[in-house]
Amino acid sequence: MALTADPTPFAGPMRATTVEVHTGPATDPLAWLAVTPSDDEAWFWEVPDDDTSWVGLGSAAVLELGGDSRFLDAAGAAARLWKSIHLRAPDDAPPPRIAGGFAFDENLPEVSVPLREPSPWMAFGAGRLVLPAVQVVRHADRTWVTRIDDHDRPTPLLGAPTPTPAELVDPAEHAGPEAREHYRQLVRLALAAIDRGDLAKAVPCRSIHVDHRPEPSPLLAALRDTYPACATLAVRPAGADTIFIGATPERLAAVHVGHLHTAALAGSAPRDDDPAIDAALGQGLLTSPKERAEHDVVVEAVDRALDGLGVADRHPRNPTLLRLHGIQHLHTPIDAELPDGVGLLDLVGVLHPTPAVAGHPGGQAAHLRAVHEGMERGWFASPVGWMDASGDGEFRVALRTGLVHNGGTTLYAGAGVVAGSDPDRELAETDVKLRTLLGLVLATPPSGRTEPRAMGATP
């Protein structure tokens, strides 16, 4: 673990000043991201249906984490950081935020699998906690800008980019027959383990690659426009030529005034433009024994994890449908009042990874993944989010995501396998999930912005 700051080692104290922005392009956090230098630390988060948007630019402090204590280390470091900040702000302004993200596994390999080349995920590390130097929060039609010490960033002159409609795409055209058969074989191996009684559920994952590197801001504009119920997110470590982007529907943990909101999200079906067919697909999802069994495993695992922290949760007995653009899921909301001493990162640490992304039981599922999956998950299906000094914050499971890097864009998807799963159907489910991002990636213009969109930073 190393706590460092930009550009000198963190020593504190730090000054934070918050002001409100009333009009113009600077009221949209995405417009700020569009004009920030491409090698700058950047975090973006927006849930349109919650009327909340946030961007963090630059870094006043960075915590790099790894190992089995990474969540505990992050919680302690965040508490120390909050104590070091002296805030000057209006009484009704939102507090500054710390951004955080973690790899799926507690340590990242130094080379990618199976190519044995330097991993494109290395700049992200196994865990990263950042106090952004400049933060822009919009909520309930009000926007606030917080600057740490004397940091500043260019102020946008133009609004955020206009989203481009998605291309009609077939993910099968971006993966060869061998890759698709490899995934079917992963499902068969998982089914064999389930038949032996070694597993109740597995979640084999796959990736596809396209030789296209989209400009991040227009892609994010398209994602927030297309998936307003999801958290549109982006993470770019300082100095890295890679950015992690997506729009995820799955909340891992959100805390507001000591109240926990989480959910079980497992079991999927496509959508259809014909209302009658769409309704039939949803009803089939609700009544499918296979899909319900997959979903119940996740609900029970969340119950056990929270009980281990002394958290008594509550949730409805039966799931409902979460309908999104192109896909729908079985969804069970889970709520609880938090006891004293239990914080957001404690919850993230016990809930990650849920059986929805890792399978169950975890040890056997991890062995199957490590030996046979042949793919580096990086931050895919991992916790990404934010927290503030009041204890509020939210982390989501980074699904429907892709890594934009020098070689193009790599997209990720997985599917839950339980008794009764069919290899062809699970492969088709991953195609549905990959399509949610692929069409927008290919429709977005390539990197290389030339249009001026900002004025210089003010002192």
N, C-alpha and C positions, 0 to 999 in steps of 0.2 A: 504494500500500500504506500502511495506517495501523495502527499498533499502539496500542490504547487500552485503558484499564481502566475498571471500574465502581466508584466514580464518578470517579476521578482518573486522569490519564495514568499508564501503566505505568512504574514506575521500579525496582521490586524493591528489596531482596529481599522474599519473601513467606514466611509461615509456614503450613505445612499440618499438621493434626493428624487422625489417623485412630483411630477407636475401633470396636469390634465391637458390633453389636446382636444380642442373643441370641433374643428372643422378641417376639411381637406384630406388629401391622400394619406397623411400621417396618422389618420384615425384607424387605418387598416393595418394590422401587424404584418400581413403578407406583403404589402407594399414596401415595408422596411426590409424584409428579406430579399426582395427583388433587386435592391440596390446595394446590398452589403457585398464587400469583396468576396470573391469565390474561394479564397483560402482562409476565411474567417470562421471561427467557431460559430455554429448556428443551430438553434433548436426551434422547431415550429410545432404548434399544437392548435387545432381548431375543431370544435364540435358545433356546427351551425345550429342544430336543433336545440342545443343548450345555450345558444347565444353567447358563446365564449370563444375567444381567440387570443393567442399569446405567441410572442416570438422573443427569444433570447439570443443576443448577438455578442460576440467576443467572450472573454472569460476573465473575471476578477479572481477566481479561484477554481482549481480543478483537482478532483480527487480520483485517482485511478485505483481500481479495486480488483481483487482476484482471490481465489481460494474459497473454502467453505464458510469463512466468516465475512464475506463481502457485504452482506446485507446489514449485519451487526456493525461492521466498520463504517458503513455509509451512514447509519443512523447516528452514531457517535460523532462523526465528523460534521454532519449537518447541524447537530445541536451546538457544536463549538462555533461553526460559522455564524449562526444566527446571533450568538452572544457577542460576536465581534463587530456587528453592524450597528452603526448609529444612524437611525432613519429620521429624515425630515420630510414630512408629507402631510397633506390634508387629512383630516380625521376620517373621511369617507373613502380614501384611496385604498386600493388593494395592496397588501404587503408584497415585498419582493419575493421572487421564487427561486428555488434551486431546481435545475433539470437533472434527470437521472435516467440511466438506461443500463441494462445488463445483458450479457450474452446468455444463450440458452444454457450452456455449461459453465461451470465455475472457473474454468481456465480455457483460453483460446489456443489452438495449435498455431505454431509459427509458420506452417505451410498449409496450403489448401489441399483438400482431398477431392479427387484422387490425383490431381495434376502434380503435386509435390512442388508447387511454386509458392513464392511468398503470398501469404493470405491477404486478400483484399480487405479482410475484417481487422487486420492488425491495429490500425489507427483507433479502432473503437475499444479494444481491450475487452476483458471479461466483465468490467463494470466501470462506469464513468458517472461522476457526480460533478456538476458544473454550476457555479454561481455566475450567470451571464453578466457581462459588464454593462450592457444596455438591455432593458426589458420593456416591452410594449404589451400591455394587457387591454383588451377590449371586452366589456361585458355590459349588458343592458344598455347598449347604445352610448356608452361612455368609454373613452380611451385614456390610458395613463401611461406615461413614460418614466421609467426609473433609470437613473444613471448612478453607477458605483464609482466613487472617487471622481476622477476627472475624465473618465472614459466617455466617448461619444461615438456615434456612427452617422453616416450620411442620412439626411432627412429626405424622404421621397417627395418628388415633385409631381409624379404621375400615380394614378391608382394601380392596383395590382393588375397583372396581365389578364387578358380575356381568356376564359377557358375554351379549349378546342374540343369539339365533339369526338367521342371515341370512334376509332375505326372498327369495322366488323372484322373480327379475327377468329381464327381457330387455333388454339394452343397446340393441337396435334401437328400442325404444320411447322412448329418450331422445336420439335423433338423427334429424333429418328426412331425407327422401329425397335432398335436395341434398347434405347432408353425407356421406351414405353413398356417393353416386355420386362425390363429390369424392375419396374414398379409393380407390375402384376406379380412377379416372383416375390417381391417383398411382402405383398398381401398374402400370398400362399404360405410363406414362412411364418407370418404372424398367425394365420389360421391353424397351422400345424401346432404352434406353441399353445394356442388356446385349446385345441383339442386334447393336448397332453395335460392341461390343467396348469400350465406354467403362467399363463396370462389370462386376464379378463378382458383386456383391451390393449391394442397397439395403435400407434399413429405414425405409420410410415410417411415420409415426406419426400418430395422431389423438387427439382428446380429446372427452369428452362432459361436459355440465354438468347438475347437478341443483340445484333450489332448496331445498336442505336442508343445514343446517350442524350436523353431529353433535357432541355433546360428546366431546372427544378421548379422555379416559381410558376410558370404556366401549367406544369403538371399538377402542382399542389392546388392551383386555382380550379383545375378541372376535377380533381378529386373531391374538394370540398363542395363543389357544385353538384356532383353526381351522387355523392354519398353523405347527405347532410346528417344522418343519424350516427355516422361513424366519427371516430377521432382521426382526422387527417394529421399526419405527423411527418416530421423530417428531422434527421440528426446528421450534422456534418462536423466532425472533429477539426480543430484548428490545424491548418497546414495539410489536410488530407485532400486527395483528389477523388474522394468517394463521398456519397451522400445516401443515407438510408431513408426511404420514402414509402409511405403507404396510407391506407385508410382502413382502420381496424374497427370491427364492431364489438370486440370482446373486452369488457371491463374486468380487470383483475381485482382492483380495490380502489375505491374512492372514499375519502373521509371528509365529512363536513360537520363541524361543531360536535365532534365526538361520536358521530353516527357513521357507521360503515354501510356502504352500498357495494355489493359485488353481484356476481351472476354466474350461473352455469350456462354455457353455450356449446351445445354439441348435438349433432344430427342435422343434416343439410338436405335441401332439395332445390332444384332450379325454379325460376319464375317463368311465367309465360304471359305474353301480351293479351291473350284471350282470357277474360275474367273467369270463365267457367273452368278452363283448364288449369289456371293458376290456383283457383280454390280447391280443385281436386288434388293438385300436387301438395298443397298445404295440408289438406285432410289426410292424405296418404302418409305424410310425415308424422302427423300427430298420432296416427293409429298403427304405425309400423312397429312391431315388436323389436326388430333389430335396432331401429333408430331410438326407441324409448330405452332399450337396455344400454345403449351407448351413452345416452344422456344421463340416466340414473347413476351410472358409475361416477360421473363428474360431480353430480349433486352430493352424493355420499362422501366423496373425497373432500369437498369443500367443507362439509359439516365436520368431518374428523379433524381437518387442519385447524379450523377455528376453535373447536373444542379444546385442542391442545394448548391454545393460548388463553383459555378461560373465557372465550367469547361465545355467548349463547345466541345463535342466529335463528332466524325465522324465514320461512318461504312457503309459497303455495305448494300443494301436494302434486299438482300436475303442471307441466310446462305449457307455455303459449307459443305462438309463432312470432318471431322477429323477422319482418319482411323488409328486405333491402333490394336495391337495384340489382336484378339478375340472380339473386339467391335468397333463400329463406332458411331460418334455423329454428330448432327447438330452444326455448329460452326460459330459464327460471330465475327471477330476481331474488336475491338473498340480502337481508338487512340485519343489522345488529347495533345495539348500543355498546360502545367500547368501554371496558373497565379501565381504571386508571393505570397508566404505565404501558399501555399497548398503543403503539403509533403506526403510522402508515407503512414504514419500511419493515416493521415487525410482521405486518400482515403480508406484504409482498414476499418476504422471506419464507413464510410457511405455505403460502398458496402456490408459489412457482416451483416447478411446473405443474399445472393441473393435468389430470388425465385427458383433458380435451386436446392437449398438445403433446403429451409425453406417454400416454398409456398407463396401465395399472396391472400389477404392482410396478412401482417405478424401477426397481433394480433389474428385474427381468426385461422390462421394456427398453431400458437404457442399453442393456447388453445386445439386444436384437438390433437396435439402432446403430450402435458403435461398430458391430461386426459386419452388418449387411447394407446399411443405408447408402454408404459411399458418398455422402454429401456433408459439407460443412454448413451447419445451420447459422452460425454467427449470432446475430441479434434477432433473426427470424423467430417468431413465436415466443419472444422474451418480454420481460417487463420494461416498458418505456413510459415516462411520465414526468410529473413535477410535484413539488410540495412547497408550502410556505411556512413562515415562522409560527403561525397560529396552530399548526398541525393539520391544516386542510391540504388536500391534494388528490391526485388521481394517477394511477398507473393502469395502462392497458396492455393486453397481450398483442404483440406486434405481428398480427396476421395481415393478409392481403398486402404484402410489402415486397419491395425490391431494393436491390443495391445497385446504384448507378456508379460505375467506375470507369477506369480508362478503357477497358475492353468493350464497354457497352452497358447492358443492364441485365442483371440476373434476378429472376422472379421465383418465388417460393410458394409451395402449397403442400398440404397434407390432408389425409382423410382418416377418420377413426375406423378401426377394424375390430369387430366383435364376432361372436359366433353367428353364422348366417351371412356374413359379408361375401360379396362377389368381386373377384379381382377386376373384371371389366367395369363394373359399376363404380368401384372406388377410384379407378383411373379416370372415369368420366367425371366424377365429383371433383377431382383435382383440376381437371380442365375448366370446369365451371368457375372455380376459385381463381385460377390463373387469369381467366378472361376478364375478371373485374378490373385488373390493373393493366393487362397487356394492351388492350385497345387504346387506352389513354396514353400509355408510354409511346406507342408507335405513332399516334396522332400529334404528339407534342413536338414542336420544332427542336432541332438539336441545339446543344450548348453552343454559346458564342454570341451572347447578347451584345448589340452595338448601339441600341437606342438609349440616349441619356434619360435617366429616370430620377436623378437625385441632385440635390445641392450639397455642398460640402458640409461636413460636420461642424457644429458650433462649439466653441470652447466650453 
